[in-house]
């Protein structure tokens, strides 16, 4: 798999990855890179996702913890399928 990645995960424990390209469209076969070791993965975008937003790397359900940078970044308040858009509509901080 060669070329510019569509998404970056930072750690193998991450269950979300950040979109790093403009205008990611639903149906795109995404190239992903885990920056910890430059390993690669593929998944399909289920939705259009803006740059800087996240996609799910696995099927996640309400109540699951989101892991990014190997760290807990919040709790899912709605389920999201692998390749689905992760943002404020389905992910909230645990701080409040």
N, C-alpha and C positions, 0 to 999 in steps of 0.2 A: 504494500500500500504506500504509494508515494504522493507527494504534494503537500500543500498547506493544510494543517488540521482545521476542522470546523469547531471542535470543542477541546477543552483542556480539563483534565482532572489532575490533581496535585499528588494524590496518594492512592494506593490500591484499595484502601478502605473507604474512599469516597463513594457515595451513592448518587451524587450529582456532579455534573461537569458544566463549565462555563462556555457559552457560545462566544467565539472569537472572530467571527466573520459577519459582515453586513448582510442583511436580507436572507437569512437562512429560511428556506421554504419547506413546507410539509412535503414528505416523500423523499427528501434528500438522503442519500446514503452518506452518513457523516463519518469522517475520519477523526478519530480521537487519539490523543496522546496523554499518557500519564507522565507528568514531568519529573516524578521521583526517579525514574529510570529510562525515560524516553520510549517505553513500550507503547504499542499501538492497539487500538480496538476499533470496531465498527458498530454503528447502530443507525437506525432509520429515524429521522425526525417525524414525529406524528403531527406537529403543528408548525406554523410559521413562528419563529422565535427571534426576537431582537438580539442584537449583539449585547453582551454583558449579562443577559438572563441565563438561566440554567436549564438543563435537561436532565431527566431522570436516567440513571444508568441501570436501573432495575425497576420492577413493578413495586411500588411503594403504597402503603395504605395509611389511612387516617391514623394518627397517633405515632407513626414511625418517626424516628429522628433523622434529620438531614445531616449528612456528613460531607464537609467540603474542607480542603486543606488538612484532612485527617482530623478535623474538629467538628463538634456539635454546633451547627449554626441555626437550629430551630426544629420545630415539630410540624409535621404535615397535618393540615386541618381538612384535607380532602385527599383521596387516593389519586395517584398519577401512574400511568403506565410507562414502561421503559420507552425512552425516546420522547416522552411528553414534556411539555413546557412547565417549568417550575418557577414560580414567582409568588407575589403577595396573595394571589387568589387561592393558593393551595399550601403555602408555607408561612408560618408565623414564628417570631422569636419566642423563646421560652421565658424571656425577661418579664413580660406582662401579658 
